[in-house]
């Protein structure tokens, strides 16, 4: 069963594995482009270490991916965009440990 998150008048189907900070991280990545955990912290979303943990979790389900040859830089994937656009139900995804 999924929880529905209301953000900016958008109802998304969130997974039980998700945290409240995940939507703002993904939204900033959509708006700003590729980001590092430090950049997410600089935007006031959460601490650098928490951003790093959440990016790892979001990477395991395919919402973000590391940019090759760049340490700590992540980009939003098509699945991440689909989630933000309410086209993908995150409750159906299971983060790979």
C-alpha positions in Angstrom: 0.0 0.0 0.0 1.3 3.4 -0.9 1.0 6.8 0.7 0.0 9.7 -1.4 2.2 12.8 -1.2 0.7 16.2 -1.9 3.4 18.5 -3.1 2.7 21.6 -5.2 -0.8 20.3 -6.0 0.6 17.1 -7.3 -0.5 13.7 -5.9 2.2 11.1 -6.3 2.1 7.5 -5.3 5.0 7.2 -2.9 6.5 3.9 -1.7 6.7 2.9 1.9 10.5 3.0 1.5 10.5 6.7 0.6 11.2 9.6 3.0 9.6 13.0 3.0 12.8 14.6 1.7 12.9 12.5 -1.4 10.3 14.5 -3.3 12.1 17.9 -2.7 15.4 16.2 -3.8 13.9 14.9 -7.0 12.1 18.2 -7.7 15.3 20.2 -7.3 17.1 17.8 -9.6 14.4 18.3 -12.2 14.6 22.1 -11.8 18.3 22.5 -11.3 19.9 19.6 -13.3 22.6 17.3 -12.0 23.4 17.8 -8.3 25.8 16.6 -5.7 24.8 16.0 -2.0 26.6 19.2 -1.1 24.5 21.1 -3.7 21.3 19.7 -2.3 22.5 20.8 1.1 23.3 24.3 -0.2 19.7 24.5 -1.5 18.5 23.9 2.0 16.8 20.6 1.4 18.7 18.6 4.0 22.3 18.0 5.2 24.9 16.7 2.8 25.2 13.3 4.6 21.4 12.8 4.5 21.3 13.8 0.9 24.0 11.3 0.1 22.0 8.5 1.9 18.8 9.4 0.1 20.5 9.7 -3.3 21.9 6.2 -2.8 18.4 4.9 -2.0 16.9 6.7 -5.0 19.6 5.3 -7.2 18.7 1.7 -6.1 15.2 2.1 -7.5 16.4 3.9 -10.6 15.1 7.4 -9.9 18.6 8.9 -10.1 21.9 7.7 -11.4 25.5 8.7 -10.8 27.1 10.7 -13.6 30.1 8.7 -14.9 33.5 9.8 -14.0 32.2 12.5 -11.6 32.3 11.7 -7.9 29.1 12.3 -6.1 27.2 13.9 -9.0 23.8 12.5 -9.7 21.2 13.0 -12.5 17.5 12.4 -12.6 16.5 9.4 -14.8 13.4 8.9 -17.0 11.9 6.8 -14.1 12.5 9.7 -11.7 10.7 12.1 -14.1 7.9 9.6 -14.5 7.4 9.5 -10.7 7.4 13.3 -10.5 4.9 13.4 -13.3 2.6 10.9 -11.6 3.2 8.3 -14.3 5.0 5.8 -12.0 3.9 4.3 -8.7 6.9 4.1 -6.4 5.0 1.6 -4.2 5.6 -1.0 -6.9 9.3 -0.6 -6.6 11.5 -2.3 -4.1 14.9 -0.8 -3.4 17.7 -3.3 -3.9 19.9 -3.4 -0.9 
